[in-house]
Amino acid sequence: MASRFAPPCPQTIVSQVLLLQQGRILLGTWKDGHLKGRKTGMLGEVKKGEDPLVAGARVASEVACVHLDSNRLERRGIFTMREKISSSINRSISCSSEQKILNKGHDTDNRTAVEFVDIEEHELIYEASPLEMIEPKETEWIKPEWFDIDDIPFDHMPMDDREWYPSILEGQCMRGTFTFDGDRMLDHEIWTVPRIILDILREAPNGDLNELQIADLKYIALCTGLKNPKISWWKVAPPRSRKKDLIKSLTRYDRQHQKWKDDWYYSN
């Protein structure tokens, strides 16, 4: 029997780099694919086992010939992009490079099942100094162009971008879910967190939660509740929690709700 903590299918993770310099943002118009004709940041898929920050620097180089230091990329958002697909009810569902979530619906004639594919998108900010030589070049993927931050062309971008760009560019950290049917956004839910939980855990001494103070553990528990509104942080960390109980609780919720820490993500 497979471990209940193991991911049922590999998940697709993408990184998007928003490059800022002197009040401008670099966006690229896609030449092909489902984004053809639309503008985004420098966007690309994370390879299996690759850190999204490292992937962001690689993607920037590949799609726009912009060379960035991954250590200077700042993660401001992690969003689940949930895409609606329809298929025959009788078709067996197998694992692919994207993960199908379990909830299903059916259309009115009861002949097709509605499924969703989840893609996790990491939003990364790179703030270039005025002295840095940033010279993006057109590639087979995109045609890059600078825009004033106050004049971002949202009408020519994916529908979700206008929902989160302003907050993230102001320095907030965010989580959320966007549901799409093709290019049309059906629903969305976004919320602000004090800091992205990934970055908090990265600062644990030696990567060990046992070396954090209990106040730090309670802060992570608070972030966990804000990250997922369906979880009460009081449930994760009751007021008189002992340190070992907090770590046990956080580890359990981390495995359940943070896909970035799946065994697949860190595999070679």
N, C-alpha and C positions, 0 to 999 in steps of 0.2 A: 504494500500500500504506500502510495506517495505521501510524503510529509504534508501535513495540513498547512505548513508555512511556505511550502514551495509554490511559486507562481504556476498556474495551470498552463499558461502559454507565454512565450516571450512577448514583451511589450515594445511598441515603437516609441522611442524618445527622440525629440528633436530639440535643437538649440537655435535660438534666434538672437543675434547680436545687434543691439542698437548702439551705433557709434555716434557719439556726440563730440562736437568741437566748436567752441566759440558761438554758442547759441544756435547751432545747426545740427541736423540729424541726417545721417546717410541712409537713403532708401534705394532699393533697386527694383526696376520693372522686369518681371519675369518674361522670358521669351518663349517658354514652352511649358507643358504640363498643366495641371489643374489650376495653377496660379497665373497662367499666361495672361499678360496685359495688366496684372495687378501689381501693386507695390508693397514690399515688406522690408523688414530688416534683412540682414544676411542670415539666411535660414537653411538648415540642413540637418540630416538625420545623424543621430549619435550611433557610433558603431558599438557592437556588442562588447561590453566590458570597458568602454571608454567613458571618462569623466565628462559630463556636459560642458564644463568650463574649457577643458582641453579641446573638445569637439567644436566649441564656439570659435576658438582661435583658428582651428583647421578650416572650418567652413568659410570664415571671412577671407582666408587666403585663397581658397578654391574658387569661390563665386565672384570675388571682387578684387583679387590680388592685393588685399590689405593684410599686412602682417602685424598681428597684435600679440601682446604678452598675456597668456591665459591667466597669470597671477594677478593681473589688473582688472580682469572681468569681475563684475559684481552681479550676483544673482538677485534679481528683484521680484521675480514672479515664477510660479509653477502653475500651469493651467492644464486641465484635462480637456482636450478637444474631442468631443463625442460625435461621431459621424453616423448618421442613420443609413442603413442598407436594408434592402428587402431580398428575400430568398424563398425558395420553395420550402414548405414545412418539412417535406420529406428529405431534404438535403441534409446529410450528416454534417455536423459542425466540427471542423478540425482546427488545430492550431495553425496559425500562419505567423507572418512577421508582425502582425498586429493582434491585439487581444480583444476578443469579443466578450462583452460583459453579459451577465446572466439574464438580466431582465429583458423580457420579450413582450411584444404585443402582436395582435393580428388585425389584418384589414377586414373590412366589412363583409367581403365575400368568403372569408375564412380560407382563402387559398394561399396566402403568403404570410410568412412570419416576419415581423420587424425586428431587426437586430441592430446593435450599435457596436462600432469599433472605437476604441479609446486610443488616443495618441497623447502622450505627455509632452508638453512644450515648456521648455525652460527659457525665460526671458532674461537676457544678460545685457548689462550696461557697461560700455567702455567710454570713459571720459578722457579724451585726448587733450593734452595741453596745447596751448597756442603755438608752441615751438615744434611740436611733432609734425613731421612730414607725412601727411596722409594723402596718398595719391591713388584713389580707387581707379580701376580700369574695367572697361566693358569686357565681358567674357561670353562664352556660349550660353551661360545661364541667365545672367541679368545685365541690365544697363543701369549702373549706379548713378545717383544724382543727389546733391545736397539740397535740403529744404530748411527754411527757418522753423524752429521748434513751434513758433506761434502760427505757422501756416502749413501744418501737416495735411496732405491731401487724402483725408479719410474716405472721400467718395470713390477713390480709386484703390482702396485697400480692402482686405477681408473685413467683414462686418464686426467681428469682435474687437478689432484694434481700437476703435473709438471709445470702447468701454473701459479699457485699462491703460492705454498709453498715457493719458494725462496724469493719473495717479502715480504710475511708476516713474515717469519723468520728473515728478515732484519729489521723488525719493522714498515713496512708500513701498513696502513689500506686500505682495498679494498672492492669494490662492484663489482658485475658482474652477468652474466647469462651464463650458459652452457646448450646446447641442446644435448640430447642423443637419439639414437635409439638403445635400448639395451645397450651393453657395448661400442658401437661406438659413439664417440663424433662427432656430425654433425657441430657444430658451437659454438663459444664462444665470449664473449665480457667482458673484465674486465677493471677496471679503479681504480685509487688511489684517495682517499679522504683525506683531512687534518686530520679528525678524523671521526669515525663512528658517525652518527647523533644521534643515541640512547644515546651515552655517553655524548654528549653535552647537550641534553635536560634533562638528569638525574641530571645535575649539576645546573639547574635553581633553584634559591632559592625557597623553598617550592613547587617546581614543577610548578611554575607559570611563564609563559613567560613575564608577565607584570613587573616582578621584575628584568629582564635583562636590561642592557644598550642597547641603539639602535645599538651601534657598535657590540655588541654580537649578536644581532638579524640579522644584515647584514652578519655577519660571518656564521651564520646558513644558511642563504639564499644562500650564496656562496657554502656551502657544499651541499645544496640541488641540486643546478645546477650540481655540479660535480658528485654527487651520481647518477643522472639520466641525461645523456647527452642530452636527448630530451627536457629538461627544461632549459631555459636560466635563470640564476640568476638575470639578469636585469629585466626579466619579474616578478620574484618573489619579487624583491626588487629594484624598480627604485631608482636612485640616491637621490632624494629628498623625499623619502617615510617618512610618519609620522609613529610614533611608533605603533599606533593602526592599521594602514593599513598593516604594516609589519606582525603583529601578526595574523591578519585576513588572509593574504595571506599564511603565513607559515602553519597555521592551516589547510587551505584548501588543500594545497599540501601534508601536512602530512597525512591527511585522505585518499587522493587519492593514494599515492605512498608508504606509509610505512605500510606494512601489519602487522608488529609486534604490531601496536597500534590498531588493529581491536578489536571490542567489544568481539569477541570470545576469543582473546588471553588473555584478562584480566578477563574473566568470571570464576566463581567458578565451 
